[in-house]
Amino acid sequence: MNYHKYHSVDVVNGPGTRCTLFVSGCEHQCKGCYNQSTQRLDSGHPFPEALADRIIEDLSDSRIPRRGLTLSGGDPLHPANVEDVLALVTRVHTECPDKDIWCWTGYRLDELTPHQQQLLPYLDVLVDGRFEQELADPSLRYRGSSNQVVHRLSERAKASVPRIND
């Protein structure tokens, strides 16, 4: 897997202070995508184990408490990214169990393959659906267009994240 950027402190991509990883590769090619530079699988940099270690360290750093990890892109659920993303979220889930994990994907929940579905038990929130420029609305919370859905997958998310799609 390749990645474009890692922000160790981010307050934009999800609730609270977070760590955010932007991975490479997206087959949706949404018109108006704000992150077009991440669409090619071979763009960015190889994702090293040292960066996975740093993410765990940053999530565990008590000097700057983070609420969790955000995965964006590109598309973390691109078939070529699933194995590496699964390894990362498994580590976060095991080593930082008090941190939530949010993931943005262009795939809809009901169209995920069994391979992609392996990630779901580790995700607290999945924001799904392609960005549709004609449905874009800057007032939407955690979504770029009104067709996208915020799924609260874990009990923790159901208790702490307000219903957003209503």
PAKEVO-78733 format. One record per atom (N, C-alpha, C): residue number from 1; chain; atom name; x negated, y, z negated. Coordinates in steps of 0.02 Angstrom, whole numbers, plus 50000, padded with zeros to 5 digits. Layout:
REM residues N
+-----+-------+------+-------+-------+-------+
|   n | chain | atom |    c1 |    c2 |    c3 |
+-----+-------+------+-------+-------+-------+
| NUM |     A |   CA |     X |     Y |     Z |
...
+-----+-------+------+-------+-------+-------+
REM end
This chain:
REM residues 166
+-----+-------+------+-------+-------+-------+
|   n | chain | atom |    c1 |    c2 |    c3 |
+-----+-------+------+-------+-------+-------+
|   1 |     A |    N | 49957 | 49941 | 50000 |
|   1 |     A |   CA | 50000 | 50000 | 50000 |
|   1 |     A |    C | 49955 | 50062 | 50000 |
|   2 |     A |    N | 49979 | 50113 | 50035 |
|   2 |     A |   CA | 49947 | 50177 | 50032 |
|   2 |     A |    C | 49991 | 50226 | 49993 |
|   3 |     A |    N | 49960 | 50278 | 49969 |
|   3 |     A |   CA | 49998 | 50330 | 49934 |
|   3 |     A |    C | 49973 | 50398 | 49959 |
|   4 |     A |    N | 50014 | 50448 | 49951 |
|   4 |     A |   CA | 49996 | 50516 | 49971 |
|   4 |     A |    C | 49973 | 50558 | 49913 |
|   5 |     A |    N | 50014 | 50558 | 49860 |
|   5 |     A |   CA | 49998 | 50601 | 49803 |
|   5 |     A |    C | 50018 | 50566 | 49739 |
|   6 |     A |    N | 49983 | 50584 | 49687 |
|   6 |     A |   CA | 50002 | 50565 | 49620 |
|   6 |     A |    C | 50000 | 50627 | 49577 |
|   7 |     A |    N | 50055 | 50640 | 49542 |
|   7 |     A |   CA | 50059 | 50696 | 49495 |
|   7 |     A |    C | 50063 | 50666 | 49425 |
|   8 |     A |    N | 50013 | 50680 | 49385 |
|   8 |     A |   CA | 50013 | 50653 | 49317 |
|   8 |     A |    C | 50061 | 50689 | 49271 |
|   9 |     A |    N | 50079 | 50750 | 49289 |
|   9 |     A |   CA | 50128 | 50790 | 49252 |
|   9 |     A |    C | 50175 | 50822 | 49304 |
|  10 |     A |    N | 50238 | 50803 | 49301 |
|  10 |     A |   CA | 50286 | 50826 | 49351 |
|  10 |     A |    C | 50352 | 50838 | 49314 |
|  11 |     A |    N | 50383 | 50895 | 49327 |
|  11 |     A |   CA | 50447 | 50911 | 49296 |
|  11 |     A |    C | 50502 | 50921 | 49349 |
|  12 |     A |    N | 50488 | 50902 | 49411 |
|  12 |     A |   CA | 50535 | 50914 | 49466 |
|  12 |     A |    C | 50570 | 50850 | 49488 |
|  13 |     A |    N | 50536 | 50794 | 49489 |
|  13 |     A |   CA | 50561 | 50733 | 49519 |
|  13 |     A |    C | 50590 | 50684 | 49468 |
|  14 |     A |    N | 50644 | 50706 | 49437 |
|  14 |     A |   CA | 50678 | 50667 | 49386 |
|  14 |     A |    C | 50680 | 50706 | 49321 |
|  15 |     A |    N | 50715 | 50678 | 49271 |
|  15 |     A |   CA | 50724 | 50714 | 49208 |
|  15 |     A |    C | 50661 | 50713 | 49164 |
|  16 |     A |    N | 50650 | 50767 | 49131 |
|  16 |     A |   CA | 50594 | 50771 | 49083 |
|  16 |     A |    C | 50527 | 50776 | 49118 |
|  17 |     A |    N | 50475 | 50771 | 49079 |
|  17 |     A |   CA | 50407 | 50770 | 49105 |
|  17 |     A |    C | 50391 | 50699 | 49126 |
|  18 |     A |    N | 50364 | 50690 | 49187 |
|  18 |     A |   CA | 50355 | 50624 | 49216 |
|  18 |     A |    C | 50288 | 50618 | 49251 |
|  19 |     A |    N | 50270 | 50557 | 49267 |
|  19 |     A |   CA | 50218 | 50542 | 49315 |
|  19 |     A |    C | 50253 | 50526 | 49380 |
|  20 |     A |    N | 50228 | 50551 | 49437 |
|  20 |     A |   CA | 50261 | 50539 | 49501 |
|  20 |     A |    C | 50211 | 50515 | 49552 |
|  21 |     A |    N | 50230 | 50461 | 49586 |
|  21 |     A |   CA | 50188 | 50432 | 49639 |
|  21 |     A |    C | 50227 | 50435 | 49704 |
|  22 |     A |    N | 50196 | 50465 | 49755 |
|  22 |     A |   CA | 50224 | 50468 | 49822 |
|  22 |     A |    C | 50187 | 50417 | 49865 |
|  23 |     A |    N | 50222 | 50364 | 49885 |
|  23 |     A |   CA | 50192 | 50311 | 49925 |
|  23 |     A |    C | 50200 | 50327 | 50000 |
|  24 |     A |    N | 50162 | 50292 | 50041 |
|  24 |     A |   CA | 50165 | 50300 | 50114 |
|  24 |     A |    C | 50211 | 50247 | 50144 |
|  25 |     A |    N | 50242 | 50266 | 50199 |
|  25 |     A |   CA | 50281 | 50218 | 50238 |
|  25 |     A |    C | 50356 | 50227 | 50229 |
|  26 |     A |    N | 50388 | 50244 | 50285 |
|  26 |     A |   CA | 50462 | 50249 | 50285 |
|  26 |     A |    C | 50486 | 50236 | 50355 |
|  27 |     A |    N | 50530 | 50189 | 50362 |
|  27 |     A |   CA | 50555 | 50174 | 50429 |
|  27 |     A |    C | 50619 | 50211 | 50446 |
|  28 |     A |    N | 50644 | 50253 | 50402 |
|  28 |     A |   CA | 50708 | 50287 | 50413 |
|  28 |     A |    C | 50701 | 50348 | 50458 |
|  29 |     A |    N | 50646 | 50384 | 50453 |
|  29 |     A |   CA | 50633 | 50442 | 50495 |
|  29 |     A |    C | 50691 | 50492 | 50493 |
|  30 |     A |    N | 50714 | 50510 | 50434 |
|  30 |     A |   CA | 50771 | 50554 | 50427 |
|  30 |     A |    C | 50756 | 50624 | 50455 |
|  31 |     A |    N | 50802 | 50649 | 50494 |
|  31 |     A |   CA | 50796 | 50717 | 50520 |
|  31 |     A |    C | 50798 | 50766 | 50461 |
|  32 |     A |    N | 50749 | 50811 | 50458 |
|  32 |     A |   CA | 50747 | 50860 | 50404 |
|  32 |     A |    C | 50711 | 50835 | 50342 |
|  33 |     A |    N | 50680 | 50776 | 50344 |
|  33 |     A |   CA | 50644 | 50749 | 50286 |
|  33 |     A |    C | 50593 | 50800 | 50262 |
|  34 |     A |    N | 50592 | 50811 | 50197 |
|  34 |     A |   CA | 50544 | 50859 | 50169 |
|  34 |     A |    C | 50475 | 50829 | 50159 |
|  35 |     A |    N | 50468 | 50765 | 50171 |
|  35 |     A |   CA | 50405 | 50730 | 50159 |
|  35 |     A |    C | 50383 | 50690 | 50220 |
|  36 |     A |    N | 50388 | 50721 | 50280 |
|  36 |     A |   CA | 50373 | 50685 | 50342 |
|  36 |     A |    C | 50302 | 50658 | 50344 |
|  37 |     A |    N | 50256 | 50691 | 50310 |
|  37 |     A |   CA | 50186 | 50668 | 50312 |
|  37 |     A |    C | 50176 | 50600 | 50280 |
|  38 |     A |    N | 50225 | 50577 | 50242 |
|  38 |     A |   CA | 50219 | 50512 | 50207 |
|  38 |     A |    C | 50251 | 50455 | 50247 |
|  39 |     A |    N | 50278 | 50468 | 50305 |
|  39 |     A |   CA | 50317 | 50417 | 50340 |
|  39 |     A |    C | 50275 | 50361 | 50370 |
|  40 |     A |    N | 50216 | 50374 | 50393 |
|  40 |     A |   CA | 50174 | 50321 | 50422 |
|  40 |     A |    C | 50144 | 50278 | 50368 |
|  41 |     A |    N | 50147 | 50213 | 50376 |
|  41 |     A |   CA | 50119 | 50166 | 50326 |
|  41 |     A |    C | 50045 | 50176 | 50316 |
|  42 |     A |    N | 50009 | 50194 | 50369 |
|  42 |     A |   CA | 49936 | 50200 | 50364 |
|  42 |     A |    C | 49913 | 50270 | 50344 |
|  43 |     A |    N | 49960 | 50314 | 50327 |
|  43 |     A |   CA | 49941 | 50381 | 50306 |
|  43 |     A |    C | 49921 | 50381 | 50232 |
|  44 |     A |    N | 49889 | 50433 | 50211 |
|  44 |     A |   CA | 49870 | 50438 | 50140 |
|  44 |     A |    C | 49808 | 50398 | 50124 |
|  45 |     A |    N | 49806 | 50369 | 50065 |
|  45 |     A |   CA | 49747 | 50335 | 50038 |
|  45 |     A |    C | 49767 | 50266 | 50013 |
|  46 |     A |    N | 49722 | 50218 | 50016 |
|  46 |     A |   CA | 49737 | 50153 | 49985 |
|  46 |     A |    C | 49751 | 50162 | 49910 |
|  47 |     A |    N | 49799 | 50124 | 49885 |
|  47 |     A |   CA | 49818 | 50127 | 49814 |
|  47 |     A |    C | 49772 | 50080 | 49774 |
|  48 |     A |    N | 49724 | 50109 | 49737 |
|  48 |     A |   CA | 49677 | 50066 | 49700 |
|  48 |     A |    C | 49704 | 50045 | 49631 |
|  49 |     A |    N | 49679 | 49991 | 49606 |
|  49 |     A |   CA | 49698 | 49968 | 49539 |
|  49 |     A |    C | 49682 | 50021 | 49487 |
|  50 |     A |    N | 49629 | 50060 | 49500 |
|  50 |     A |   CA | 49611 | 50114 | 49453 |
|  50 |     A |    C | 49666 | 50166 | 49446 |
|  51 |     A |    N | 49704 | 50178 | 49500 |
|  51 |     A |   CA | 49759 | 50225 | 49495 |
|  51 |     A |    C | 49817 | 50195 | 49455 |
|  52 |     A |    N | 49829 | 50131 | 49463 |
|  52 |     A |   CA | 49880 | 50098 | 49422 |
|  52 |     A |    C | 49860 | 50104 | 49348 |
|  53 |     A |    N | 49796 | 50093 | 49333 |
|  53 |     A |   CA | 49772 | 50100 | 49265 |
|  53 |     A |    C | 49782 | 50172 | 49239 |
|  54 |     A |    N | 49769 | 50221 | 49282 |
|  54 |     A |   CA | 49777 | 50291 | 49262 |
|  54 |     A |    C | 49850 | 50306 | 49248 |
|  55 |     A |    N | 49895 | 50280 | 49289 |
|  55 |     A |   CA | 49967 | 50292 | 49277 |
|  55 |     A |    C | 49987 | 50265 | 49208 |
|  56 |     A |    N | 49964 | 50206 | 49192 |
|  56 |     A |   CA | 49978 | 50177 | 49125 |
|  56 |     A |    C | 49949 | 50222 | 49071 |
|  57 |     A |    N | 49887 | 50244 | 49080 |
|  57 |     A |   CA | 49855 | 50288 | 49030 |
|  57 |     A |    C | 49895 | 50353 | 49023 |
|  58 |     A |    N | 49914 | 50383 | 49079 |
|  58 |     A |   CA | 49952 | 50446 | 49076 |
|  58 |     A |    C | 50019 | 50437 | 49042 |
|  59 |     A |    N | 50053 | 50382 | 49057 |
|  59 |     A |   CA | 50118 | 50369 | 49025 |
|  59 |     A |    C | 50110 | 50357 | 48950 |
|  60 |     A |    N | 50052 | 50334 | 48929 |
|  60 |     A |   CA | 50038 | 50319 | 48858 |
|  60 |     A |    C | 50008 | 50377 | 48821 |
|  61 |     A |    N | 49991 | 50431 | 48856 |
|  61 |     A |   CA | 49957 | 50489 | 48826 |
|  61 |     A |    C | 50005 | 50528 | 48782 |
|  62 |     A |    N | 49992 | 50529 | 48718 |
|  62 |     A |   CA | 50036 | 50564 | 48671 |
|  62 |     A |    C | 50026 | 50640 | 48671 |
|  63 |     A |    N | 49972 | 50664 | 48701 |
|  63 |     A |   CA | 49960 | 50737 | 48703 |
|  63 |     A |    C | 50009 | 50772 | 48749 |
|  64 |     A |    N | 50028 | 50737 | 48804 |
|  64 |     A |   CA | 50080 | 50762 | 48850 |
|  64 |     A |    C | 50130 | 50706 | 48858 |
|  65 |     A |    N | 50180 | 50703 | 48815 |
|  65 |     A |   CA | 50228 | 50648 | 48819 |
|  65 |     A |    C | 50266 | 50649 | 48885 |
|  66 |     A |    N | 50267 | 50593 | 48918 |
|  66 |     A |   CA | 50306 | 50585 | 48979 |
|  66 |     A |    C | 50366 | 50541 | 48965 |
|  67 |     A |    N | 50421 | 50558 | 48998 |
|  67 |     A |   CA | 50482 | 50517 | 48992 |
|  67 |     A |    C | 50477 | 50454 | 49034 |
|  68 |     A |    N | 50441 | 50459 | 49090 |
|  68 |     A |   CA | 50436 | 50399 | 49132 |
|  68 |     A |    C | 50400 | 50410 | 49197 |
|  69 |     A |    N | 50410 | 50362 | 49242 |
|  69 |     A |   CA | 50378 | 50360 | 49307 |
|  69 |     A |    C | 50430 | 50371 | 49361 |
|  70 |     A |    N | 50413 | 50413 | 49410 |
|  70 |     A |   CA | 50454 | 50422 | 49470 |
|  70 |     A |    C | 50416 | 50394 | 49529 |
|  71 |     A |    N | 50452 | 50356 | 49571 |
|  71 |     A |   CA | 50425 | 50328 | 49633 |
|  71 |     A |    C | 50463 | 50359 | 49691 |
|  72 |     A |    N | 50426 | 50390 | 49736 |
|  72 |     A |   CA | 50456 | 50423 | 49794 |
|  72 |     A |    C | 50411 | 50411 | 49854 |
|  73 |     A |    N | 50420 | 50449 | 49905 |
|  73 |     A |   CA | 50378 | 50437 | 49963 |
|  73 |     A |    C | 50393 | 50483 | 50020 |
|  74 |     A |    N | 50383 | 50452 | 50077 |
|  74 |     A |   CA | 50388 | 50385 | 50103 |
|  74 |     A |    C | 50447 | 50349 | 50069 |
|  75 |     A |    N | 50438 | 50283 | 50066 |
|  75 |     A |   CA | 50490 | 50243 | 50035 |
|  75 |     A |    C | 50458 | 50186 | 49995 |
|  76 |     A |    N | 50465 | 50188 | 49929 |
|  76 |     A |   CA | 50437 | 50135 | 49887 |
|  76 |     A |    C | 50465 | 50066 | 49905 |
|  77 |     A |    N | 50525 | 50063 | 49935 |
|  77 |     A |   CA | 50555 | 49999 | 49951 |
|  77 |     A |    C | 50543 | 49978 | 50024 |
|  78 |     A |    N | 50499 | 50014 | 50059 |
|  78 |     A |   CA | 50479 | 49991 | 50125 |
|  78 |     A |    C | 50452 | 49920 | 50116 |
|  79 |     A |    N | 50470 | 49873 | 50160 |
|  79 |     A |   CA | 50449 | 49803 | 50150 |
|  79 |     A |    C | 50374 | 49794 | 50138 |
|  80 |     A |    N | 50333 | 49836 | 50169 |
|  80 |     A |   CA | 50260 | 49830 | 50159 |
|  80 |     A |    C | 50238 | 49855 | 50091 |
|  81 |     A |    N | 50280 | 49892 | 50055 |
|  81 |     A |   CA | 50262 | 49920 | 49990 |
|  81 |     A |    C | 50287 | 49879 | 49930 |
|  82 |     A |    N | 50334 | 49834 | 49942 |
|  82 |     A |   CA | 50370 | 49802 | 49887 |
|  82 |     A |    C | 50323 | 49765 | 49840 |
|  83 |     A |    N | 50275 | 49727 | 49865 |
|  83 |     A |   CA | 50231 | 49688 | 49820 |
|  83 |     A |    C | 50192 | 49733 | 49773 |
|  84 |     A |    N | 50162 | 49786 | 49800 |
|  84 |     A |   CA | 50121 | 49830 | 49758 |
|  84 |     A |    C | 50165 | 49871 | 49710 |
|  85 |     A |    N | 50222 | 49893 | 49733 |
|  85 |     A |   CA | 50268 | 49930 | 49689 |
|  85 |     A |    C | 50293 | 49883 | 49634 |
|  86 |     A |    N | 50309 | 49821 | 49652 |
|  86 |     A |   CA | 50331 | 49773 | 49602 |
|  86 |     A |    C | 50277 | 49762 | 49549 |
|  87 |     A |    N | 50215 | 49756 | 49570 |
|  87 |     A |   CA | 50160 | 49747 | 49522 |
|  87 |     A |    C | 50155 | 49807 | 49475 |
|  88 |     A |    N | 50163 | 49868 | 49503 |
|  88 |     A |   CA | 50158 | 49929 | 49462 |
|  88 |     A |    C | 50216 | 49934 | 49413 |
|  89 |     A |    N | 50277 | 49924 | 49436 |
|  89 |     A |   CA | 50334 | 49932 | 49390 |
|  89 |     A |    C | 50336 | 49876 | 49338 |
|  90 |     A |    N | 50311 | 49818 | 49355 |
|  90 |     A |   CA | 50305 | 49764 | 49305 |
|  90 |     A |    C | 50257 | 49784 | 49250 |
|  91 |     A |    N | 50200 | 49813 | 49270 |
|  91 |     A |   CA | 50152 | 49837 | 49219 |
|  91 |     A |    C | 50183 | 49892 | 49176 |
|  92 |     A |    N | 50215 | 49940 | 49207 |
|  92 |     A |   CA | 50245 | 49995 | 49168 |
|  92 |     A |    C | 50297 | 49968 | 49121 |
|  93 |     A |    N | 50339 | 49924 | 49145 |
|  93 |     A |   CA | 50392 | 49894 | 49105 |
|  93 |     A |    C | 50363 | 49856 | 49044 |
|  94 |     A |    N | 50307 | 49822 | 49055 |
|  94 |     A |   CA | 50276 | 49782 | 49002 |
|  94 |     A |    C | 50233 | 49824 | 48955 |
|  95 |     A |    N | 50192 | 49869 | 48983 |
|  95 |     A |   CA | 50144 | 49906 | 48943 |
|  95 |     A |    C | 50171 | 49972 | 48915 |
|  96 |     A |    N | 50223 | 49997 | 48945 |
|  96 |     A |   CA | 50254 | 50060 | 48922 |
|  96 |     A |    C | 50330 | 50052 | 48919 |
|  97 |     A |    N | 50354 | 50006 | 48878 |
|  97 |     A |   CA | 50425 | 49989 | 48879 |
|  97 |     A |    C | 50473 | 50046 | 48860 |
|  98 |     A |    N | 50446 | 50098 | 48829 |
|  98 |     A |   CA | 50489 | 50155 | 48811 |
|  98 |     A |    C | 50496 | 50206 | 48867 |
|  99 |     A |    N | 50463 | 50195 | 48924 |
|  99 |     A |   CA | 50466 | 50242 | 48980 |
|  99 |     A |    C | 50515 | 50217 | 49032 |
| 100 |     A |    N | 50553 | 50264 | 49060 |
| 100 |     A |   CA | 50600 | 50245 | 49113 |
| 100 |     A |    C | 50567 | 50249 | 49182 |
| 101 |     A |    N | 50597 | 50215 | 49230 |
| 101 |     A |   CA | 50571 | 50214 | 49298 |
| 101 |     A |    C | 50627 | 50233 | 49346 |
| 102 |     A |    N | 50615 | 50286 | 49384 |
| 102 |     A |   CA | 50661 | 50310 | 49435 |
| 102 |     A |    C | 50630 | 50297 | 49503 |
| 103 |     A |    N | 50672 | 50278 | 49551 |
| 103 |     A |   CA | 50648 | 50264 | 49618 |
| 103 |     A |    C | 50696 | 50293 | 49670 |
| 104 |     A |    N | 50668 | 50328 | 49719 |
| 104 |     A |   CA | 50706 | 50354 | 49775 |
| 104 |     A |    C | 50692 | 50311 | 49836 |
| 105 |     A |    N | 50745 | 50292 | 49872 |
| 105 |     A |   CA | 50739 | 50252 | 49932 |
| 105 |     A |    C | 50791 | 50272 | 49984 |
| 106 |     A |    N | 50773 | 50263 | 50047 |
| 106 |     A |   CA | 50820 | 50275 | 50101 |
| 106 |     A |    C | 50868 | 50216 | 50112 |
| 107 |     A |    N | 50851 | 50158 | 50084 |
| 107 |     A |   CA | 50894 | 50100 | 50089 |
| 107 |     A |    C | 50952 | 50108 | 50040 |
| 108 |     A |    N | 51012 | 50085 | 50060 |
| 108 |     A |   CA | 51068 | 50084 | 50013 |
| 108 |     A |    C | 51062 | 50020 | 49971 |
| 109 |     A |    N | 51087 | 50025 | 49910 |
| 109 |     A |   CA | 51084 | 49969 | 49864 |
| 109 |     A |    C | 51114 | 49905 | 49895 |
| 110 |     A |    N | 51168 | 49913 | 49932 |
| 110 |     A |   CA | 51201 | 49854 | 49961 |
| 110 |     A |    C | 51166 | 49826 | 50023 |
| 111 |     A |    N | 51113 | 49858 | 50046 |
| 111 |     A |   CA | 51076 | 49832 | 50103 |
| 111 |     A |    C | 51006 | 49809 | 50085 |
| 112 |     A |    N | 50990 | 49807 | 50021 |
| 112 |     A |   CA | 50924 | 49783 | 50000 |
| 112 |     A |    C | 50917 | 49708 | 50014 |
| 113 |     A |    N | 50859 | 49689 | 50037 |
| 113 |     A |   CA | 50844 | 49619 | 50048 |
| 113 |     A |    C | 50830 | 49586 | 49981 |
| 114 |     A |    N | 50831 | 49519 | 49977 |
| 114 |     A |   CA | 50812 | 49486 | 49915 |
| 114 |     A |    C | 50742 | 49506 | 49892 |
| 115 |     A |    N | 50697 | 49517 | 49939 |
| 115 |     A |   CA | 50629 | 49539 | 49922 |
| 115 |     A |    C | 50631 | 49606 | 49886 |
| 116 |     A |    N | 50668 | 49654 | 49913 |
| 116 |     A |   CA | 50673 | 49720 | 49883 |
| 116 |     A |    C | 50711 | 49717 | 49816 |
| 117 |     A |    N | 50760 | 49674 | 49811 |
| 117 |     A |   CA | 50800 | 49668 | 49750 |
| 117 |     A |    C | 50759 | 49645 | 49690 |
| 118 |     A |    N | 50700 | 49616 | 49702 |
| 118 |     A |   CA | 50657 | 49596 | 49647 |
| 118 |     A |    C | 50638 | 49654 | 49602 |
| 119 |     A |    N | 50639 | 49714 | 49629 |
| 119 |     A |   CA | 50620 | 49774 | 49591 |
| 119 |     A |    C | 50675 | 49797 | 49543 |
| 120 |     A |    N | 50737 | 49782 | 49559 |
| 120 |     A |   CA | 50793 | 49811 | 49522 |
| 120 |     A |    C | 50792 | 49800 | 49446 |
| 121 |     A |    N | 50772 | 49741 | 49421 |
| 121 |     A |   CA | 50771 | 49732 | 49348 |
| 121 |     A |    C | 50722 | 49779 | 49312 |
| 122 |     A |    N | 50675 | 49808 | 49349 |
| 122 |     A |   CA | 50625 | 49852 | 49319 |
| 122 |     A |    C | 50642 | 49926 | 49325 |
| 123 |     A |    N | 50692 | 49942 | 49365 |
| 123 |     A |   CA | 50711 | 50011 | 49377 |
| 123 |     A |    C | 50768 | 50032 | 49332 |
| 124 |     A |    N | 50762 | 50091 | 49304 |
| 124 |     A |   CA | 50817 | 50120 | 49265 |
| 124 |     A |    C | 50866 | 50155 | 49311 |
| 125 |     A |    N | 50840 | 50192 | 49360 |
| 125 |     A |   CA | 50882 | 50230 | 49406 |
| 125 |     A |    C | 50856 | 50220 | 49477 |
| 126 |     A |    N | 50903 | 50208 | 49523 |
| 126 |     A |   CA | 50888 | 50204 | 49594 |
| 126 |     A |    C | 50930 | 50257 | 49628 |
| 127 |     A |    N | 50897 | 50302 | 49664 |
| 127 |     A |   CA | 50932 | 50351 | 49705 |
| 127 |     A |    C | 50926 | 50325 | 49776 |
| 128 |     A |    N | 50984 | 50307 | 49806 |
| 128 |     A |   CA | 50981 | 50273 | 49871 |
| 128 |     A |    C | 51014 | 50313 | 49926 |
| 129 |     A |    N | 50999 | 50294 | 49987 |
| 129 |     A |   CA | 51030 | 50323 | 50046 |
| 129 |     A |    C | 50983 | 50369 | 50083 |
| 130 |     A |    N | 50990 | 50368 | 50147 |
| 130 |     A |   CA | 50950 | 50412 | 50190 |
| 130 |     A |    C | 50969 | 50484 | 50180 |
| 131 |     A |    N | 50921 | 50528 | 50187 |
| 131 |     A |   CA | 50935 | 50600 | 50187 |
| 131 |     A |    C | 50972 | 50617 | 50251 |
| 132 |     A |    N | 51029 | 50649 | 50246 |
| 132 |     A |   CA | 51067 | 50670 | 50304 |
| 132 |     A |    C | 51072 | 50746 | 50303 |
| 133 |     A |    N | 51037 | 50777 | 50350 |
| 133 |     A |   CA | 51031 | 50849 | 50350 |
| 133 |     A |    C | 51099 | 50885 | 50352 |
| 134 |     A |    N | 51147 | 50856 | 50389 |
| 134 |     A |   CA | 51213 | 50889 | 50393 |
| 134 |     A |    C | 51251 | 50884 | 50327 |
| 135 |     A |    N | 51228 | 50841 | 50281 |
| 135 |     A |   CA | 51259 | 50836 | 50215 |
| 135 |     A |    C | 51214 | 50864 | 50160 |
| 136 |     A |    N | 51161 | 50899 | 50180 |
| 136 |     A |   CA | 51114 | 50928 | 50132 |
| 136 |     A |    C | 51149 | 50979 | 50088 |
| 137 |     A |    N | 51131 | 50978 | 50024 |
| 137 |     A |   CA | 51160 | 51025 | 49976 |
| 137 |     A |    C | 51109 | 51036 | 49920 |
| 138 |     A |    N | 51078 | 51094 | 49919 |
| 138 |     A |   CA | 51026 | 51107 | 49868 |
| 138 |     A |    C | 51053 | 51108 | 49796 |
| 139 |     A |    N | 51118 | 51111 | 49788 |
| 139 |     A |   CA | 51145 | 51112 | 49719 |
| 139 |     A |    C | 51153 | 51042 | 49690 |
| 140 |     A |    N | 51144 | 50990 | 49730 |
| 140 |     A |   CA | 51151 | 50922 | 49705 |
| 140 |     A |    C | 51095 | 50904 | 49657 |
| 141 |     A |    N | 51112 | 50867 | 49607 |
| 141 |     A |   CA | 51062 | 50847 | 49557 |
| 141 |     A |    C | 51030 | 50781 | 49580 |
| 142 |     A |    N | 50964 | 50781 | 49586 |
| 142 |     A |   CA | 50923 | 50722 | 49603 |
| 142 |     A |    C | 50937 | 50695 | 49672 |
| 143 |     A |    N | 50973 | 50730 | 49715 |
| 143 |     A |   CA | 50988 | 50707 | 49782 |
| 143 |     A |    C | 50980 | 50765 | 49830 |
| 144 |     A |    N | 50962 | 50749 | 49892 |
| 144 |     A |   CA | 50956 | 50800 | 49943 |
| 144 |     A |    C | 51019 | 50808 | 49984 |
| 145 |     A |    N | 51056 | 50754 | 49992 |
| 145 |     A |   CA | 51118 | 50756 | 50031 |
| 145 |     A |    C | 51173 | 50718 | 49994 |
| 146 |     A |    N | 51235 | 50737 | 50008 |
| 146 |     A |   CA | 51291 | 50712 | 49968 |
| 146 |     A |    C | 51306 | 50638 | 49979 |
| 147 |     A |    N | 51280 | 50607 | 50031 |
| 147 |     A |   CA | 51290 | 50535 | 50041 |
| 147 |     A |    C | 51247 | 50493 | 49994 |
| 148 |     A |    N | 51195 | 50521 | 49967 |
| 148 |     A |   CA | 51150 | 50484 | 49924 |
| 148 |     A |    C | 51183 | 50472 | 49856 |
| 149 |     A |    N | 51167 | 50414 | 49826 |
| 149 |     A |   CA | 51199 | 50394 | 49764 |
| 149 |     A |    C | 51147 | 50382 | 49710 |
| 150 |     A |    N | 51161 | 50406 | 49650 |
| 150 |     A |   CA | 51118 | 50394 | 49592 |
| 150 |     A |    C | 51148 | 50334 | 49555 |
| 151 |     A |    N | 51111 | 50279 | 49555 |
| 151 |     A |   CA | 51134 | 50218 | 49521 |
| 151 |     A |    C | 51098 | 50212 | 49454 |
| 152 |     A |    N | 51135 | 50211 | 49401 |
| 152 |     A |   CA | 51107 | 50199 | 49334 |
| 152 |     A |    C | 51106 | 50124 | 49324 |
| 153 |     A |    N | 51047 | 50093 | 49331 |
| 153 |     A |   CA | 51043 | 50020 | 49331 |
| 153 |     A |    C | 51034 | 49989 | 49262 |
| 154 |     A |    N | 51000 | 50022 | 49218 |
| 154 |     A |   CA | 50986 | 49993 | 49152 |
| 154 |     A |    C | 51035 | 50020 | 49100 |
| 155 |     A |    N | 51040 | 49985 | 49045 |
| 155 |     A |   CA | 51081 | 50009 | 48989 |
| 155 |     A |    C | 51053 | 50075 | 48963 |
| 156 |     A |    N | 50987 | 50081 | 48962 |
| 156 |     A |   CA | 50955 | 50143 | 48939 |
| 156 |     A |    C | 50978 | 50201 | 48983 |
| 157 |     A |    N | 50979 | 50192 | 49049 |
| 157 |     A |   CA | 51000 | 50245 | 49094 |
| 157 |     A |    C | 51075 | 50260 | 49086 |
| 158 |     A |    N | 51115 | 50209 | 49076 |
| 158 |     A |   CA | 51187 | 50220 | 49067 |
| 158 |     A |    C | 51200 | 50261 | 49004 |
| 159 |     A |    N | 51157 | 50253 | 48954 |
| 159 |     A |   CA | 51165 | 50290 | 48891 |
| 159 |     A |    C | 51136 | 50360 | 48894 |
| 160 |     A |    N | 51085 | 50372 | 48937 |
| 160 |     A |   CA | 51049 | 50435 | 48934 |
| 160 |     A |    C | 51056 | 50479 | 48996 |
| 161 |     A |    N | 51078 | 50451 | 49052 |
| 161 |     A |   CA | 51084 | 50490 | 49114 |
| 161 |     A |    C | 51158 | 50502 | 49127 |
| 162 |     A |    N | 51178 | 50565 | 49131 |
| 162 |     A |   CA | 51249 | 50578 | 49144 |
| 162 |     A |    C | 51270 | 50553 | 49213 |
| 163 |     A |    N | 51333 | 50538 | 49220 |
| 163 |     A |   CA | 51359 | 50518 | 49286 |
| 163 |     A |    C | 51348 | 50578 | 49333 |
| 164 |     A |    N | 51318 | 50565 | 49390 |
| 164 |     A |   CA | 51298 | 50619 | 49434 |
| 164 |     A |    C | 51338 | 50620 | 49498 |
| 165 |     A |    N | 51364 | 50565 | 49520 |
| 165 |     A |   CA | 51396 | 50561 | 49586 |
| 165 |     A |    C | 51467 | 50586 | 49588 |
| 166 |     A |    N | 51495 | 50602 | 49531 |
| 166 |     A |   CA | 51566 | 50623 | 49529 |
| 166 |     A |    C | 51575 | 50695 | 49551 |
+-----+-------+------+-------+-------+-------+
REM end
